[in-house]
Structure formats: structure tokens, C-alpha cells
Amino acid sequence: MKKKKFNLEDIPGVGPKLADKLTETGFTDPMSIAVASPGELARILEIGKATAGKIINNVRQMLKMGYTSADKVWEQRKKIGKISTGSQALDELLGGGVETQAITETYGQFGSGKSQIGFQLSVNVQLPPEKGGLNANCLFIDTEATFRPGRISQIATALGLDSNKILKNIYVARAYNSDHEVFLVEKANEIIEDKKIRLLIIDSLTSHFRADYIGRGELAPRQQKLNKLLHHLQRLADSMNLAVFVTNQVLSNPAILFGDPTRPVGGHVLAHQSTYRIYLRKSSGEKRIAKMMDSPNLPPGECIFRITPEGIRDVK
């Protein structure tokens, strides 16, 4: 049954003009308004922050947002979708695949397979649920000029899909600095519902933040900006039932003399906000090792998968 369209003008304080602005910027779903910050909504609608706060509170009252019983939370969790990575072992490590309403972060050295998993997911999300997809499309924000349509075409062809159709359903934007990256995420509302988007990929999340904020004196503003971006991503994931997949760069800690000195960029801000955190390492040949570093519900574990010309696959 088709969901009844929400009438924005039913919100107290929202007239025809404000309703048009909300529609233009992609705020057509009441949940996306309810989880917005007053500052963000005030900027979009060009109104005062106090007025924006009242609109947000009115929507929250309409949606009866507040304390609820755990069984209702469980019902909401049942709406979560899973996207296969192409490897059964990696899917099992992730509890069935990359899930919606969550931020999944992968980090590792160059060549560890971060981007390759993103390419595979951008194809797999378009598959039907019985084949590990969501019958939906993908947004791809490229910050390192590493997006390769040819590679995606290769993966799609290996699955017997029409590569041209697959590419048409992946909407790509190149981010040139951290401000542009934030802007693209904030503008994502405008096309997520219209283009049937269920997966948002950022490859990589921290690249521009490292380049734009240099030195210890810039650390605080960098982390504040990154924190704001991550919370916006989580709001998108929650309100749009969206899977957010981000790759992250690493650095080496010279103080560690024994053991693995590799650690992800982004510090505690990113560590706390990522729902699932996977560390990728190179192995021999096509093989890669994935280790679950953090999860609210999954046990620590490791798996081995392969990066082949056909895409992400299990070890034979």
C-alpha cells in the first residue's frame, strides 16, 4: 500500500512559502524535519532560529517523538535493510551485510580494498533483496578522484547486469574541499527520495579534512566540523532508512614500537559516531583481511575475502 503523502502545510507555523522551500531542499519527509537542528533549518528557510525550533518541535509532537517502549523500537529495527558486499564471509562479519540506519566505516592502508567494497556496494544495492540488494540506487561522493565507472561496469557485467543501466543509477559528485563535502551531504536530501536512494558512499570521508586543517591549532575546528557532518549523516540514515558507507584514511603512530602502528584518522569523534568499524589489511595476492573493530551488537572477529576482476568474492 502506498504511503500517504505528508502535507507540509499541516505543520503549525509552516505556510505555503515555507512548504515550497522545504520541498525544494528535499525536506518532504516529516522525520527529516524532526531530526534537523534549528540552525540548519533556519539557514535553509531563511527564518529565525527560534522560529525554526518551534517548527521542529511541532513536527516532533505530530510524530509523537519522545520515550517509547522497546518493542516499538524493535519494530522500527525490523525495517532495516542489508546490502551484500559480494563476500559471504564479509557479510557474516557485518551481521548480514551493510545495513541501513547506520554508518559503516572501513579504514586501512592504500590498496586494502576500501574503494573496491564501495564500488561493489554501489552495484549490489540495485539488486533485488533475494540477491542481496534493496532494489534502490546510490549516491557516491568522491573526495580523492578515485571513482572509476569502468570498474563498476566490470563488476556489473560479471553479475550479468546491464552496466549502462547500473551506471545511470549511481549519482556521483566530486568534492573539492571539506566545505564542498559538507555542502554535498546537506544537499543530499533533495535527491534521496526522488531518485530512490538507499545507499550513500563517501570515499574518503577524512581526506579533505586532513588537507584543509593542518597543525594542532586547527585540530579543534576540524573535529567540530567533522562531528557536525557525521551527525548529519546519521540523521539522513535514520530519517531516510539509508545505508551510509564511508572509507577512512590511516596514519602510522611512531610511538608504537611493537604491534600494528596503524590507526584511523578522525580520532574519537569518528570512532564514537561510526556504527560499525572495519579495519582492512592486505594479505597475499587478491586476499584481504577484514577485522571488526567496533559494533554495538556484533562480536569481534576477522574474515578473509578476495578482490578479483569480477569484484569482491569469497576465498575459494
Summary of the structure (lengths in Angstrom):
residues: 316
radius of gyration: 20.1
end to end distance: 43.2
largest distance: 63.8
contacts: 997
relative contact order: 0.15
helix: 43%
strand: 22%
